[in-house]
Amino acid sequence: CRLVHGRAAAAVWTPPRCVLGMGKGALETKSKWELFAFASVGSCTAETATYPVDLIKVKLQLAGEHASGARRLSIPAAAKSVYQHDGWRGFFKGLSPALLRQASYGSLRIGLYPIAKDLLGAEGDSASVAQKLAAGVVSGASASLLCSPTDLIKIRMQADAGTGRSRYSSIAGAAKSIYADGGGRVRVFYRGVAPNVARAAIVAGVELAAYDQCKMMIMNKFGLSDGFSSHLLASIAAGFLATVASTPADVMKSRMMNQSHEQLVDGRRYRGLGDCLVRTVRTEGVLALWKGFWPSYMRLGPHVTIMFVTIEQLRMLWERVNDSA
């Protein structure tokens, strides 16, 4: 798929070259499979670096869901609770399923984006913001639908941090326990899939389109090269916009995925995404939809930056290796 900025499209779809972004050398790979591999490594690197913040975010989002008028949990209080119960290792509880998720979901989300742009005819200067948003939504939703079980396992293991208990000892143990808890039905792994896919579609759509568009604007208006500075500024803007748009769906996702089969919330389980949304707002107010916003941004901003910079560095390193061979 030819997605090089300013380059004419081929008459017939062909797979040899994939480019994410714009400008000379912007995440350009000779084969589309290279981009999937680089995205997997970049996503896992970013996940490891920002994981403690993600864990605190989940703790904040789950706080107060069992009691009306519960005291709002602060970031320092959540961090203190995790450290008191589990020590420093507690901040990385659930990292293994998180890395499994990023190796699959992260790879698909980035790898499918340029392909979706190509299929939508969004190439070069002619690509509109709407086309970029649509491509991001398609890639994010598709990747999330396929990889939702790994996210559910991650949420369950993160929820145990700071509680002094550990329901699961490993990914395999968690999967076995969740499967048994759900009555031996595979669909139990897709609990909360609706808000999960909705969040992924929003994040990918806004994040990738914003990064794409902001990077082009930064380079054109400020004369920056396609390098670290433009990557940093574009990713900060993309991360902030994606966090604002996705936090409500993220809160719903965390709460629905954290439910076990027997667990009750105010005497009954959430019946679906709409029920979770209504009951959260009714019990805790509209602002509860943005619980964990700053930890979300503190994670998503650096996550986006580390991810894109890592992918760029891997691409350039791979090109140097190929050139010297």
C-alpha positions as CSV (number, residue, x, y, z in Angstrom):
1,C,0.0,0.0,0.0
2,R,1.6,3.3,-1.1
3,L,1.0,5.8,1.6
4,V,4.0,8.1,1.2
5,H,3.1,11.7,1.6
6,G,2.6,13.5,-1.7
7,R,3.2,10.3,-3.8
8,A,0.6,9.2,-6.3
9,A,-1.4,6.0,-5.6
10,A,-1.1,2.9,-7.7
11,A,-4.0,1.9,-9.9
12,V,-4.2,-1.5,-8.3
13,W,-3.6,-2.2,-4.5
14,T,-0.2,-3.6,-3.9
15,P,1.3,-4.5,-0.5
16,P,5.1,-3.7,-0.6
17,R,5.3,-0.3,1.1
18,C,3.5,1.1,4.1
19,V,3.9,4.5,5.7
20,L,2.2,5.8,8.9
21,G,2.3,9.6,9.1
22,M,3.7,12.0,6.6
23,G,7.0,13.5,5.6
24,K,10.1,12.0,4.4
25,G,11.1,8.9,6.3
26,A,8.0,9.0,8.6
27,L,7.5,5.4,9.8
28,E,8.1,4.1,6.3
29,T,8.7,0.4,5.9
30,K,9.5,-1.6,2.8
31,S,7.0,-4.3,3.8
32,K,3.8,-3.9,5.7
33,W,4.8,-6.8,8.0
34,E,7.8,-4.8,9.2
35,L,5.5,-2.1,10.5
36,F,3.5,-4.7,12.5
37,A,6.7,-5.9,14.1
38,F,8.0,-2.5,14.9
39,A,4.7,-1.4,16.3
40,S,4.6,-4.5,18.6
41,V,8.0,-3.7,20.1
42,G,7.3,0.0,20.3
43,S,3.9,-0.6,22.1
44,C,5.5,-3.0,24.6
45,T,8.3,-0.6,25.3
46,A,5.8,2.2,26.0
47,E,3.6,0.0,28.0
48,T,6.4,-1.1,30.4
49,A,7.6,2.5,30.9
50,T,4.1,3.8,31.7
51,Y,2.5,0.8,33.4
52,P,2.6,2.0,37.0
53,V,0.6,5.1,35.9
54,D,-1.9,2.9,34.1
55,L,-2.4,0.8,37.2
56,I,-3.1,3.8,39.4
57,K,-5.6,5.1,36.7
58,V,-7.5,1.8,37.0
59,K,-7.5,2.0,40.8
60,L,-9.0,5.5,40.6
61,Q,-11.6,4.4,38.1
62,L,-12.8,1.5,40.2
63,A,-12.9,3.6,43.4
64,G,-16.4,4.3,44.7
65,E,-18.3,2.0,42.4
66,H,-19.8,0.1,45.3
67,A,-20.9,3.0,47.4
68,S,-22.9,6.2,46.8
69,G,-21.1,9.3,47.9
70,A,-17.8,7.5,48.5
71,R,-14.8,9.6,49.2
72,R,-12.8,10.5,46.1
73,L,-9.5,8.6,45.9
74,S,-6.5,10.7,45.2
75,I,-3.4,9.7,43.1
76,P,-1.1,9.8,46.2
77,A,-3.6,7.8,48.2
78,A,-3.9,5.2,45.5
79,A,-0.1,4.9,45.1
80,K,0.3,4.6,48.9
81,S,-2.2,1.8,49.1
82,V,-0.5,-0.2,46.4
83,Y,2.9,0.3,48.0
84,Q,1.7,-0.6,51.5
85,H,0.1,-3.8,50.4
86,D,2.4,-5.1,47.7
87,G,5.6,-3.0,47.7
88,W,7.2,-1.7,44.5
89,R,6.3,-4.9,42.7
90,G,2.7,-4.0,43.2
91,F,3.0,-1.2,40.6
92,F,3.7,-3.8,38.0
93,K,0.9,-6.2,38.9
94,G,-0.7,-7.4,35.7
95,L,2.2,-6.4,33.5
96,S,2.5,-9.7,31.8
97,P,-1.1,-9.7,30.3
98,A,-0.6,-6.0,29.5
99,L,2.5,-6.9,27.4
100,L,0.6,-9.7,25.7
101,R,-2.1,-7.2,24.9
102,Q,0.3,-4.6,23.5
103,A,2.2,-7.2,21.4
104,S,-1.1,-8.1,19.7
105,Y,-3.4,-5.1,20.0
106,G,-0.6,-2.5,19.6
107,S,0.8,-4.2,16.6
108,L,-2.6,-4.6,14.9
109,R,-3.8,-1.0,15.7
110,I,-0.7,0.6,14.1
111,G,-0.2,-1.9,11.4
112,L,-3.8,-1.7,10.2
113,Y,-3.9,2.1,10.1
114,P,-2.0,2.7,6.9
115,I,-3.9,-0.1,5.2
116,A,-7.2,1.4,6.3
117,K,-6.1,4.8,5.0
118,D,-5.2,3.2,1.7
119,L,-8.5,1.5,1.4
120,L,-10.3,4.8,2.2
121,G,-8.2,6.6,-0.5
122,A,-6.6,8.8,2.2
123,E,-3.2,9.4,0.7
124,G,-0.7,12.4,0.7
125,D,-2.0,16.0,0.8
126,S,-5.5,14.8,-0.3
127,A,-6.1,12.9,2.9
128,S,-8.7,14.7,5.0
129,V,-9.0,14.7,8.8
130,A,-12.3,12.8,8.5
131,Q,-10.5,10.0,6.4
132,K,-7.7,9.8,9.0
133,L,-10.3,9.6,11.8
134,A,-12.2,6.9,10.0
135,A,-9.0,4.9,9.3
136,G,-8.0,5.1,13.0
137,V,-11.5,4.1,14.1
138,V,-11.4,1.0,11.9
139,S,-7.9,-0.1,12.9
140,G,-8.6,0.5,16.6
141,A,-12.0,-1.2,16.8
142,S,-10.8,-4.2,14.7
143,A,-7.7,-4.7,16.9
144,S,-9.6,-4.3,20.1
145,L,-12.3,-6.7,19.1
146,L,-9.7,-9.4,18.4
147,C,-7.6,-8.7,21.6
148,S,-10.3,-7.9,24.2
149,P,-9.7,-11.1,26.3
150,T,-6.1,-10.0,27.1
151,D,-7.4,-6.6,28.3
152,L,-10.0,-8.2,30.6
153,I,-7.3,-10.4,32.2
154,K,-5.1,-7.3,32.6
155,I,-7.9,-5.3,34.3
156,R,-8.7,-8.2,36.7
157,M,-5.0,-8.5,37.8
158,Q,-4.6,-4.7,38.1
159,A,-7.7,-4.5,40.3
160,D,-6.0,-6.7,42.9
161,A,-3.1,-4.3,43.4
162,G,-3.2,-2.5,46.8
163,T,-5.9,-4.9,48.2
164,G,-3.6,-7.4,49.9
165,R,-5.1,-10.2,47.9
166,S,-4.2,-11.9,44.6
167,R,-6.9,-13.7,42.7
168,Y,-4.6,-14.8,40.0
169,S,-1.0,-16.1,40.0
170,S,-0.4,-16.0,36.2
171,I,-2.0,-15.3,32.8
172,A,-2.9,-18.9,32.4
173,G,-4.2,-19.1,36.0
174,A,-6.3,-16.0,35.4
175,A,-7.7,-17.3,32.1
176,K,-8.6,-20.6,33.7
177,S,-10.3,-19.0,36.7
178,I,-12.2,-16.5,34.7
179,Y,-13.4,-19.3,32.3
180,A,-14.6,-21.3,35.3
181,D,-16.2,-18.3,36.9
182,G,-18.2,-17.6,33.7
183,G,-19.7,-21.1,33.7
184,G,-17.3,-22.5,31.1
185,R,-18.3,-20.1,28.4
186,V,-15.8,-18.4,26.1
187,R,-18.0,-15.3,25.9
188,V,-17.0,-14.5,29.5
189,F,-13.7,-13.2,28.1
190,Y,-15.6,-10.6,26.1
191,R,-17.3,-9.1,29.1
192,G,-17.1,-5.3,28.7
193,V,-16.2,-5.7,25.0
194,A,-18.6,-2.9,23.9
195,P,-16.9,-0.1,26.0
196,N,-13.5,-1.7,25.2
197,V,-14.1,-1.5,21.4
198,A,-15.7,1.9,21.8
199,R,-12.7,3.3,23.7
200,A,-10.2,1.7,21.3
201,A,-12.0,3.2,18.3
202,I,-12.1,6.6,19.9
203,V,-8.4,6.5,21.1
204,A,-7.1,5.1,17.8
205,G,-9.2,7.5,15.7
206,V,-8.3,10.6,17.7
207,E,-4.8,9.7,18.5
208,L,-3.6,8.6,15.1
209,A,-5.5,11.2,13.2
210,A,-4.3,14.0,15.6
211,Y,-0.7,12.8,15.4
212,D,-0.9,12.6,11.7
213,Q,-2.5,16.0,11.3
214,C,-0.6,17.8,14.1
215,K,2.7,16.6,12.8
216,M,2.0,17.9,9.4
217,M,0.9,21.3,10.7
218,I,3.9,21.5,13.0
219,M,6.3,20.7,10.2
220,N,4.6,23.1,7.8
221,K,4.1,26.1,10.1
222,F,7.2,25.9,12.3
223,G,9.6,24.4,9.7
224,L,10.6,21.5,12.0
225,S,12.2,18.5,10.4
226,D,10.6,15.0,10.6
227,G,12.5,14.2,13.8
228,F,12.3,14.0,17.6
229,S,10.9,17.6,18.1
230,S,8.0,17.2,15.7
231,H,7.3,13.7,17.0
232,L,7.2,15.0,20.6
233,L,5.0,18.0,20.0
234,A,2.5,16.0,17.8
235,S,2.3,13.1,20.3
236,I,1.7,15.4,23.3
237,A,-1.3,17.0,21.4
238,A,-2.6,13.7,20.2
239,G,-2.3,12.1,23.7
240,F,-4.2,15.0,25.3
241,L,-7.1,14.9,22.8
242,A,-7.3,11.2,22.9
243,T,-7.5,11.2,26.7
244,V,-10.3,13.8,26.7
245,A,-12.3,11.8,24.2
246,S,-11.7,8.3,25.6
247,T,-11.8,8.5,29.4
248,P,-15.6,8.0,29.8
249,A,-15.4,4.8,27.7
250,D,-12.3,3.8,29.6
251,V,-14.1,4.2,33.0
252,M,-17.0,2.1,31.8
253,K,-14.6,-0.5,30.4
254,S,-12.7,-0.9,33.6
255,R,-15.9,-1.2,35.7
256,M,-17.6,-3.8,33.5
257,M,-14.4,-5.9,33.0
258,N,-13.7,-5.9,36.7
259,Q,-17.0,-7.7,37.5
260,S,-16.9,-11.3,38.3
261,H,-19.9,-13.5,37.6
262,E,-21.1,-13.3,41.2
263,Q,-20.1,-9.8,42.0
264,L,-22.8,-7.3,42.7
265,V,-22.8,-3.6,42.3
266,D,-25.5,-1.8,44.4
267,G,-27.2,-5.2,44.6
268,R,-27.1,-6.1,40.9
269,R,-24.6,-6.5,38.0
270,Y,-24.3,-4.0,35.2
271,R,-26.7,-5.1,32.5
272,G,-24.6,-3.4,29.7
273,L,-22.8,-0.3,28.7
274,G,-25.8,2.0,28.9
275,D,-26.7,0.7,32.4
276,C,-23.2,1.2,33.6
277,L,-23.1,4.7,32.2
278,V,-26.5,5.8,33.8
279,R,-25.8,4.2,37.2
280,T,-22.3,5.8,37.4
281,V,-23.6,9.3,36.6
282,R,-26.6,8.9,38.9
283,T,-24.5,7.6,41.8
284,E,-21.3,9.7,41.4
285,G,-22.1,12.5,39.1
286,V,-21.1,13.4,35.5
287,L,-17.5,14.1,36.5
288,A,-17.1,10.4,37.5
289,L,-16.9,9.7,33.8
290,W,-13.5,11.4,33.8
291,K,-12.1,9.6,36.9
292,G,-8.5,9.0,36.5
293,F,-8.1,11.6,33.7
294,W,-4.7,12.9,34.7
295,P,-3.2,9.5,35.3
296,S,-4.7,8.6,31.9
297,Y,-3.0,11.5,30.3
298,M,0.2,11.0,32.3
299,R,0.3,7.6,30.8
300,L,-1.1,8.2,27.3
301,G,1.1,11.2,26.6
302,P,4.4,9.5,27.3
303,H,3.0,6.3,25.9
304,V,2.3,7.8,22.5
305,T,5.7,9.6,22.5
306,I,7.7,6.5,23.5
307,M,5.8,4.3,21.1
308,F,6.3,6.5,18.0
309,V,9.9,7.3,18.7
310,T,10.7,3.7,19.3
311,I,9.1,2.7,16.0
312,E,11.0,5.4,14.2
313,Q,14.3,4.3,15.7
314,L,13.7,0.7,14.9
315,R,12.8,1.6,11.3
316,M,16.0,3.6,10.8
317,L,18.1,0.9,12.5
318,W,16.6,-1.7,10.2
319,E,17.3,0.4,7.2
320,R,20.9,0.9,8.2
321,V,21.3,-2.9,8.7
322,N,19.7,-3.6,5.2
323,D,21.9,-0.9,3.6
324,S,25.1,-2.3,5.1
325,A,24.2,-5.9,4.1
